[in-house]
Amino acid sequence: MDLIMPSSVTAKILQKHGVLPKEVHECFYNRIGNYLIDTREKNKTRPPTLWFVAEQTGEGG
């Protein structure tokens, strides 16, 4: 799976959540279970935005 993260998203997750792109990639590659697809009209994208819920572990968790 190739993750597409525009620079605006990279900046937002760092500023708003203190999350590095590397950490996002690790979550996607290490996840267990299915993705959720964001079907809210204002958030519909192509390809679809994929979500999942995970417990924070390790540093900061």
C-alpha positions in Angstrom: 0.0 0.0 0.0 1.3 3.4 -0.9 0.3 6.2 1.4 -0.3 9.6 -0.1 0.2 12.4 2.4 0.1 16.0 1.0 2.5 18.4 2.7 -0.5 20.2 4.1 -1.6 17.0 5.9 2.0 16.4 7.1 2.1 19.9 8.6 -1.3 19.5 10.2 -0.7 16.2 11.9 2.7 17.5 13.3 1.3 20.8 14.5 -2.1 19.7 15.8 -1.2 16.2 17.1 2.6 16.1 17.3 2.7 13.1 15.0 5.4 12.5 12.5 4.8 11.0 9.0 6.9 8.0 10.0 4.5 7.3 12.8 1.5 7.4 10.5 3.2 5.0 8.1 4.0 2.6 11.0 0.3 2.6 12.1 -0.9 1.7 8.7 1.6 -1.0 8.1 1.2 -2.6 11.6 -2.6 -2.3 11.9 -4.9 -5.3 12.5 -8.5 -5.3 11.2 -10.4 -3.5 8.6 -10.3 0.1 7.4 -13.2 2.5 7.8 -14.1 4.6 4.9 -15.0 8.3 5.6 -18.3 8.7 3.7 -19.1 12.2 5.0 -19.9 14.3 1.9 -17.3 17.0 2.8 -14.6 14.4 3.3 -15.1 12.3 0.2 -11.9 11.9 -1.8 -10.5 9.8 -4.6 -9.0 7.5 -3.5 -11.2 7.3 -0.4 -9.9 8.5 3.0 -9.2 5.4 5.1 -9.5 5.4 8.9 -8.8 3.0 11.6 -8.8 3.1 15.4 -5.7 2.2 17.3 -4.4 2.3 20.8 -1.4 4.6 21.3 1.6 2.6 22.7 5.3 3.2 23.3 6.6 6.8 23.9 3.9 9.2 24.7 1.4 6.5 25.3 
